[in-house]
Amino acid sequence: MIAKRLALIASLILMPSIANATASLECSGTGDEDVSLLLTLGTAPVLAVVGGRIDTPTESFAFIANAGETEIIVGQGFTDEGTLSVDFVDPNVETILVSLRLVRARGDKELAEAGVLTIRQTEAFAVNCFSG
């Protein structure tokens, strides 16, 4: 029994993690330099936002918040070939604090991503993004 548990623990530790390989999504405000978003995305069959920071002229949000920042977690998210949507909530999952809605268009060599970043359902900013 103990040997089976140890084997299970060892296999979980040695199993490749989907969060090891990551990509990023970076957005900046259209006409507003004080708006920025940086998300770290894990590679998985579904959207996996594993880290991030969002700054606006009035407030900053982060997965690991420092003094003066608001802590956020992912409430829900979806992506497909043409869109990306993520709602970030407070750690108690009581309120949607930030929403990101992007539309994607892919050309022969380029990917264009643009959309709206909504803060506390009261402020909205146009953003241009690129994936890295």
Secondary structure, DSSP 4 states (H G I P E B T S, - for coil): -HHHHHHHHHHHHHSPPTTSSEEEEEEEESS-TT-EEEEEEE-SSS-EEEEEEEE-SS-EEESS--TT-EE-EEEEEEE-SSEEEEEEE-TTS--EEEEEEEEEEE-SS-EEEEEEEEETTTEEEEEEEEE-
